[in-house]
Amino acid sequence: MANAVVHTDFNCLSVMQFAVDVLKVKHIIVCGHYGYGGVHAALRGDRVGIADNWLRHVDDVLQKHQSLLSGLQDETTRLNHLCELNVIEQVANICKSTVVRDAWERKQELTVHDWIYGMSDGLLRDLHTSAHSTESAKTTYLKAISSLPE
């Protein structure tokens, strides 16, 4: 839900660890989509029930990037940017996980990708924060945040 990758979510981390360490996957993909209801609820401050607790992770992204988003006049544009920012932040969270850092430390081939799907046009977009090392994760994150259109 909400593509949230949280350092205390042992279910997510266990699946990732099995895929990386045992199956030796070479690619992890975070794929969000525009118009996501949970992101919209976080943007508007709407309550949806028990899921509000999980959507706090999206609210954290919103708060972190409030200055970027507050300058956007159109709610659809703010929603689209928050959807993109959420994917970018979750890629960063994966890259900071012990699973991925350990894989990179032992020189295992592993790339973390960021995509977002346009439900209205059927297009899959690359958000350009794919990372294959700790260094590239930092560089592409900063580049992606600074390159979001205003």
DRENZALO-249677 format. One record per residue (C-alpha): residue in three letters; x, y, z. Coordinates in steps of 0.2 Angstrom, whole numbers, padded with zeros to 4 digits, always signed. Example, Ala and Ser with C-alpha at 12.3 -4.5 7.8 and 13.67 -1.06 7.14 Angstrom:
<rs>
ALA+0062-0022+0039/SER+0068-0005+0036/
</rs>
This chain:
<rs>
MET+0000+0000+0000/ALA+0007+0017-0005/ASN+0023+0009-0011/ALA+0029+0012+0007/VAL+0046+0004+0011/VAL+0048+0006+0030/HIS+0064+0001+0039/THR+0053-0008+0052/ASP+0042-0018+0040/PHE+0050-0035+0042/ASN+0038-0043+0030/CYS+0044-0031+0016/LEU+0062-0033+0021/SER+0061-0052+0022/VAL+0054-0053+0005/MET+0068-0042-0002/GLN+0081-0051+0008/PHE+0076-0068+0001/ALA+0075-0061-0017/VAL+0092-0052-0016/ASP+0102-0065-0006/VAL+0094-0082-0011/LEU+0086-0079-0028/LYS+0100-0066-0033/VAL+0088-0054-0042/LYS+0097-0041-0051/HIS+0083-0028-0051/ILE+0071-0021-0038/ILE+0057-0010-0045/VAL+0046+0003-0036/CYS+0032+0007-0047/GLY+0019+0019-0042/HIS+0004+0027-0051/TYR-0003+0043-0054/GLY-0020+0047-0046/TYR-0017+0035-0031/GLY-0031+0037-0019/GLY-0020+0035-0003/VAL-0008+0049-0009/HIS-0023+0060-0013/ALA-0030+0057+0005/ALA-0013+0062+0012/LEU-0012+0077+0001/ARG-0029+0083+0006/GLY-0028+0077+0024/ASP-0043+0066+0022/ARG-0046+0052+0035/VAL-0049+0034+0027/GLY-0049+0023+0042/ILE-0036+0011+0049/ALA-0025+0014+0033/ASP-0022+0032+0039/ASN-0008+0024+0050/TRP+0001+0017+0035/LEU-0003+0033+0025/ARG+0007+0042+0038/HIS+0022+0037+0028/VAL+0016+0047+0013/ASP+0012+0061+0024/ASP+0030+0061+0029/VAL+0035+0063+0011/LEU+0022+0077+0010/GLN+0030+0086+0025/LYS+0048+0083+0019/HIS+0044+0091+0002/GLN+0031+0104+0007/SER+0040+0119+0000/LEU+0041+0111-0017/LEU+0023+0106-0017/SER+0016+0122-0009/GLY+0022+0132-0024/LEU+0011+0122-0036/GLN-0006+0130-0038/ASP-0016+0116-0047/GLU-0021+0101-0035/THR-0019+0088-0049/THR-0001+0094-0052/ARG+0003+0093-0033/LEU-0005+0076-0033/ASN+0006+0070-0047/HIS+0021+0077-0040/LEU+0018+0069-0023/CYS+0015+0052-0032/GLU+0032+0055-0040/LEU+0040+0060-0024/ASN+0033+0045-0015/VAL+0041+0033-0027/ILE+0058+0043-0026/GLU+0058+0042-0007/GLN+0053+0024-0007/VAL+0068+0020-0019/ALA+0079+0030-0007/ASN+0072+0019+0008/ILE+0076+0003-0002/CYS+0094+0009-0005/LYS+0096+0013+0013/SER+0090-0004+0019/THR+0103-0016+0026/VAL+0098-0029+0012/VAL+0103-0018-0002/ARG+0118-0010+0006/ASP+0125-0027+0011/ALA+0122-0033-0007/TRP+0132-0018-0014/GLU+0145-0020-0001/ARG+0149-0037-0007/LYS+0148-0031-0025/GLN+0132-0040-0030/GLU+0125-0034-0046/LEU+0108-0025-0040/THR+0099-0010-0047/VAL+0084-0002-0039/HIS+0073+0006-0051/ASP+0059+0019-0050/TRP+0044+0020-0062/ILE+0027+0028-0061/TYR+0012+0022-0072/GLY+0000+0034-0079/MET-0017+0026-0078/SER-0025+0039-0089/ASP-0013+0036-0104/GLY-0006+0019-0100/LEU+0012+0025-0100/LEU+0026+0019-0089/ARG+0038+0033-0084/ASP+0056+0032-0077/LEU+0059+0045-0064/HIS+0078+0043-0066/THR+0083+0038-0048/SER+0088+0021-0052/ALA+0103+0016-0042/HIS+0117+0002-0043/SER+0127+0008-0028/THR+0127+0018-0012/GLU+0135+0033-0022/SER+0123+0032-0036/ALA+0109+0032-0025/LYS+0114+0048-0017/THR+0118+0056-0033/THR+0102+0051-0042/TYR+0091+0055-0028/LEU+0097+0073-0027/LYS+0096+0075-0046/ALA+0078+0068-0046/ILE+0072+0080-0033/SER+0080+0095-0041/SER+0073+0090-0059/LEU+0055+0089-0054/PRO+0045+0102-0065/GLU+0038+0116-0055/
</rs>
